[in-house]
Amino acid sequence: MALAITDNNYQEILAEGKPVVIDFWAPWCGPCKMVGPIIDELAAEYDGKVLIGKCDVDESGDVAAKYSIRNIPTVLFFKDGKLVDKQVGSAQKSVYMDKINALL
């Protein structure tokens, strides 16, 4: 299961030293509902290697604003605490896997 990323914990998660993937989504977003299960699968598959989480933009607007999230779903990819890649809109699982593997 993906981590819950919030305004309160995102800095700690980015500081842990592992690659981080954050899915910005909202409960009312149709395409987000397609991406959500993929993110959960990836969280299980990369457990221990990559921190994968979801950030509800309605509940954690500060994080979304910090990274200028304008469209959802948007998935951000971090290495060493720095933003290195992103995927805007829904995509196939293989696209996310390629981007995650590039972090390792």
C-alpha positions as a LaTeX table, in Angstrom:
\begin{tabular}{lrrr}
\hline
Residue & $x$ (\AA) & $y$ (\AA) & $z$ (\AA) \\
\hline
Met1 & 0.00 & 0.00 & 0.00 \\
Ala2 & 1.26 & 3.45 & $-0.86$ \\
Leu3 & 2.24 & 5.86 & 1.90 \\
Ala4 & $-0.04$ & 8.79 & 2.72 \\
Ile5 & 1.93 & 11.92 & 1.83 \\
Thr6 & 0.77 & 15.08 & 3.59 \\
Asp7 & 1.82 & 18.67 & 4.18 \\
Asn8 & 3.16 & 17.46 & 7.55 \\
Asn9 & 5.31 & 14.51 & 6.49 \\
Tyr10 & 6.57 & 15.04 & 2.92 \\
Gln11 & 9.84 & 16.71 & 3.94 \\
Glu12 & 10.71 & 13.81 & 6.28 \\
Ile13 & 9.93 & 11.28 & 3.54 \\
Leu14 & 12.10 & 13.12 & 0.98 \\
Ala15 & 14.93 & 13.31 & 3.55 \\
Glu16 & 15.05 & 9.53 & 4.12 \\
Gly17 & 17.59 & 9.07 & 1.34 \\
Lys18 & 15.65 & 6.58 & $-0.77$ \\
Pro19 & 14.12 & 7.41 & $-4.14$ \\
Val20 & 10.59 & 8.79 & $-3.67$ \\
Val21 & 7.56 & 8.67 & $-5.96$ \\
Ile22 & 4.52 & 10.82 & $-5.14$ \\
Asp23 & 1.16 & 10.49 & $-6.89$ \\
Phe24 & $-0.84$ & 13.73 & $-6.63$ \\
Trp25 & $-4.54$ & 12.88 & $-6.88$ \\
Ala26 & $-8.05$ & 13.67 & $-5.63$ \\
Pro27 & $-11.03$ & 11.42 & $-4.85$ \\
Trp28 & $-13.21$ & 13.16 & $-7.49$ \\
Cys29 & $-10.65$ & 12.73 & $-10.32$ \\
Gly30 & $-11.58$ & 9.99 & $-12.82$ \\
Pro31 & $-8.09$ & 9.40 & $-14.30$ \\
Cys32 & $-6.68$ & 9.34 & $-10.74$ \\
Lys33 & $-8.86$ & 6.30 & $-10.04$ \\
Met34 & $-7.07$ & 4.47 & $-12.88$ \\
Val35 & $-3.60$ & 5.43 & $-11.65$ \\
Gly36 & $-4.24$ & 4.72 & $-7.94$ \\
Pro37 & $-4.22$ & 0.90 & $-8.14$ \\
Ile38 & $-1.04$ & 1.00 & $-10.27$ \\
Ile39 & 0.67 & 3.14 & $-7.61$ \\
Asp40 & $-0.39$ & 0.65 & $-4.90$ \\
Glu41 & 1.02 & $-2.26$ & $-6.95$ \\
Leu42 & 4.30 & $-0.42$ & $-7.48$ \\
Ala43 & 4.52 & 0.39 & $-3.76$ \\
Ala44 & 4.34 & $-3.34$ & $-3.01$ \\
Glu45 & 6.76 & $-4.32$ & $-5.79$ \\
Tyr46 & 9.41 & $-1.74$ & $-4.85$ \\
Asp47 & 8.94 & $-2.04$ & $-1.07$ \\
Gly48 & 12.25 & $-1.46$ & 0.71 \\
Lys49 & 13.87 & 0.14 & $-2.35$ \\
Val50 & 11.65 & 3.12 & $-3.18$ \\
Leu51 & 9.20 & 5.12 & $-1.06$ \\
Ile52 & 5.96 & 5.39 & $-3.03$ \\
Gly53 & 3.07 & 7.47 & $-1.79$ \\
Lys54 & $-0.07$ & 9.37 & $-2.65$ \\
Cys55 & $-0.87$ & 12.98 & $-1.87$ \\
Asp56 & $-4.53$ & 14.08 & $-1.85$ \\
Val57 & $-4.35$ & 17.61 & $-3.29$ \\
Asp58 & $-7.57$ & 18.61 & $-1.53$ \\
Glu59 & $-6.14$ & 17.72 & 1.89 \\
Ser60 & $-2.50$ & 18.74 & 1.33 \\
Gly61 & $-2.57$ & 21.83 & $-0.83$ \\
Asp62 & 0.79 & 23.13 & 0.42 \\
Val63 & 2.73 & 20.21 & $-1.09$ \\
Ala64 & 0.79 & 20.51 & $-4.35$ \\
Ala65 & 1.48 & 24.26 & $-4.48$ \\
Lys66 & 5.18 & 23.78 & $-3.72$ \\
Tyr67 & 5.56 & 21.56 & $-6.79$ \\
Ser68 & 3.16 & 23.63 & $-8.95$ \\
Ile69 & 0.72 & 20.77 & $-9.46$ \\
Arg70 & $-1.87$ & 22.11 & $-11.92$ \\
Asn71 & $-3.24$ & 18.87 & $-13.38$ \\
Ile72 & $-3.96$ & 15.56 & $-11.72$ \\
Pro73 & $-2.95$ & 12.86 & $-11.71$ \\
Thr74 & 0.66 & 14.02 & $-11.66$ \\
Val75 & 3.36 & 11.65 & $-10.42$ \\
Leu76 & 6.68 & 13.16 & $-9.31$ \\
Phe77 & 9.94 & 11.22 & $-9.07$ \\
Phe78 & 12.65 & 12.26 & $-6.58$ \\
Lys79 & 16.24 & 11.12 & $-6.16$ \\
Asp80 & 18.41 & 12.36 & $-3.28$ \\
Gly81 & 15.53 & 14.65 & $-2.27$ \\
Lys82 & 15.50 & 16.43 & $-5.65$ \\
Leu83 & 12.77 & 16.35 & $-8.28$ \\
Val84 & 14.19 & 14.53 & $-11.33$ \\
Asp85 & 11.17 & 13.49 & $-13.40$ \\
Lys86 & 7.39 & 13.67 & $-13.65$ \\
Gln87 & 4.44 & 12.10 & $-15.41$ \\
Val88 & 1.37 & 14.27 & $-15.96$ \\
Gly89 & $-1.85$ & 12.41 & $-16.72$ \\
Ser90 & $-2.51$ & 8.71 & $-16.52$ \\
Ala91 & $-0.06$ & 6.26 & $-18.06$ \\
Gln92 & 0.54 & 2.53 & $-18.32$ \\
Lys93 & 2.28 & 0.75 & $-15.47$ \\
Ser94 & 5.37 & 0.18 & $-17.63$ \\
Val95 & 5.88 & 3.96 & $-17.97$ \\
Tyr96 & 5.99 & 4.36 & $-14.18$ \\
Met97 & 8.26 & 1.31 & $-13.83$ \\
Asp98 & 10.75 & 2.74 & $-16.35$ \\
Lys99 & 10.86 & 6.04 & $-14.47$ \\
Ile100 & 11.27 & 4.27 & $-11.10$ \\
Asn101 & 14.01 & 2.00 & $-12.43$ \\
Ala102 & 15.88 & 5.10 & $-13.62$ \\
Leu103 & 16.01 & 6.24 & $-9.96$ \\
Leu104 & 17.71 & 3.04 & $-8.78$ \\
\hline
\end{tabular}
